[in-house]
């Protein structure tokens, strides 16, 4: 049951293109988890406006890398 729902979720997210990560559910969940952590940290830095320009550049770069990873 869980495997079928997981495959349906991957298909809906567009991740079921036959990549190696689709065969390993743990790899997909790790990618999602790391993405959420990095996006959360980056958005916090950007939206809090209490950090220097150098730190904000890092945050924008990190968010760009995550978005690029999921669009590729």
Kinemage of the C-alpha trace (Angstrom):
@kinemage 1
@onewidth
@group {chain A} dominant
@subgroup {mainchain}
@vectorlist {calphas} color= white
{ca unk a 1} P 0.000 0.000 0.000
{ca unk a 2} L 2.728 2.487 0.957
{ca unk a 3} L 4.797 1.584 -2.089
{ca unk a 4} L 1.878 2.226 -4.418
{ca unk a 5} L 1.111 5.567 -2.780
{ca unk a 6} L 4.787 6.532 -2.931
{ca unk a 7} L 4.958 5.764 -6.653
{ca unk a 8} L 1.790 7.802 -7.203
{ca unk a 9} L 3.312 10.723 -5.300
{ca unk a 10} L 6.477 10.526 -7.400
{ca unk a 11} L 4.431 10.470 -10.590
{ca unk a 12} L 2.428 13.511 -9.481
{ca unk a 13} L 5.621 15.396 -8.602
{ca unk a 14} L 7.136 14.506 -11.955
{ca unk a 15} L 9.966 12.523 -10.379
{ca unk a 16} L 9.044 9.165 -11.865
{ca unk a 17} L 11.096 9.641 -15.007
{ca unk a 18} L 13.061 6.464 -14.462
{ca unk a 19} L 15.975 7.942 -12.525
{ca unk a 20} L 17.991 5.955 -10.027
{ca unk a 21} L 16.642 7.970 -7.104
{ca unk a 22} L 13.092 6.845 -7.868
{ca unk a 23} L 14.089 3.241 -7.236
{ca unk a 24} L 15.305 4.195 -3.749
{ca unk a 25} L 12.590 5.921 -1.683
{ca unk a 26} L 15.094 6.850 1.027
{ca unk a 27} L 17.111 8.885 -1.487
{ca unk a 28} L 14.026 10.817 -2.538
{ca unk a 29} L 13.012 11.534 1.049
{ca unk a 30} L 16.555 12.651 1.900
{ca unk a 31} L 16.582 15.025 -1.075
{ca unk a 32} L 13.224 16.456 -0.005
{ca unk a 33} L 14.319 16.793 3.623
{ca unk a 34} L 17.617 18.489 2.822
{ca unk a 35} L 15.854 20.808 0.392
{ca unk a 36} L 13.345 21.846 3.055
{ca unk a 37} L 16.092 22.536 5.597
{ca unk a 38} L 18.202 24.600 3.182
{ca unk a 39} L 15.176 26.493 1.838
{ca unk a 40} L 14.002 27.215 5.378
{ca unk a 41} L 17.408 28.555 6.415
{ca unk a 42} L 17.739 30.630 3.265
{ca unk a 43} L 14.267 32.109 3.537
{ca unk a 44} L 14.825 32.926 7.202
{ca unk a 45} L 18.036 34.787 6.400
{ca unk a 46} L 16.445 36.676 3.510
{ca unk a 47} L 13.192 37.585 5.220
{ca unk a 48} L 14.620 38.489 8.634
{ca unk a 49} L 16.743 41.331 7.167
{ca unk a 50} L 19.123 41.217 10.117
{ca unk a 51} L 22.036 39.648 8.248
{ca unk a 52} L 24.753 41.295 6.162
{ca unk a 53} L 24.753 41.413 2.379
{ca unk a 54} L 27.336 38.619 2.173
{ca unk a 55} L 25.149 36.261 4.178
{ca unk a 56} L 22.100 37.192 2.123
{ca unk a 57} L 24.029 36.423 -1.070
{ca unk a 58} L 24.741 32.971 0.351
{ca unk a 59} L 21.048 32.511 1.097
{ca unk a 60} L 19.982 33.543 -2.405
{ca unk a 61} L 22.618 31.227 -3.873
{ca unk a 62} L 21.499 28.296 -1.737
{ca unk a 63} L 17.871 28.790 -2.758
{ca unk a 64} L 18.955 29.023 -6.395
{ca unk a 65} L 20.853 25.749 -6.141
{ca unk a 66} L 17.851 23.963 -4.616
{ca unk a 67} L 15.450 25.321 -7.237
{ca unk a 68} L 17.879 24.372 -9.986
{ca unk a 69} L 18.251 20.868 -8.580
{ca unk a 70} L 14.508 20.249 -8.614
{ca unk a 71} L 13.996 21.795 -12.050
{ca unk a 72} L 16.726 19.664 -13.662
